[in-house]
């Protein structure tokens, strides 16, 4: 075997070793491709992680590491936020099933990759500034501050999940339908979305505290 043939065989072997396993790390729920998703907000692009390996359940292995949340996929973080309080607490399989079905429904309604709708909803729901309280002796006054990208992402995911779970209270709509409704409204910047309304409220209060 010549040197050229040996080199070609080594290159082919490297390509085989580097190629990802189908459905692991490249497709969310084994269906939705993440390589074509774009982020219009450069501040959040670094923290948006769509890579999902198998089932969205890591068991909290990044909980005690610095910026460990940035290593979790957005789908798992959103599912975890659906279980924060109320009747969905601890029901991860039900929350994951509802989110998976919601992605299928969004694709049917919009005709595009539902992960793009999900990312657009997060970008539109992330506030750019908020308020903190500065104490001068016995006097405490509000002060407008810029939100860090990591906190913007946390707040956006939390409000999107909260809007979906609140939509099921005193209503016959399922969690899947409420997720679809909230994500589509937020991706379009609709003010009737819970996450968009919370963002506008926070930024309005911050503007008055400048």
Buried (B, 14 or more C-beta within 10 A) or exposed (E): EEEEEEEEEEEEEEEEEEEEEEBEBBBBBEEBEBEEBEBEBEBBEEBBBBBBEEEBEBEEEBEEEEEEBBEBBBBBBBBBBBBEEEEBEEBBEBBBBBBBBBBBBBBEEBEEBBBBBBBBBBBBBBBEBBBEEEEEEEEEEBEBEEBEBBBBBBBBBBBBBBBBBBBBEEEEEBBBBBBBBBBBBBBBBBEEBBBBBBBEEBBEBBEEBE
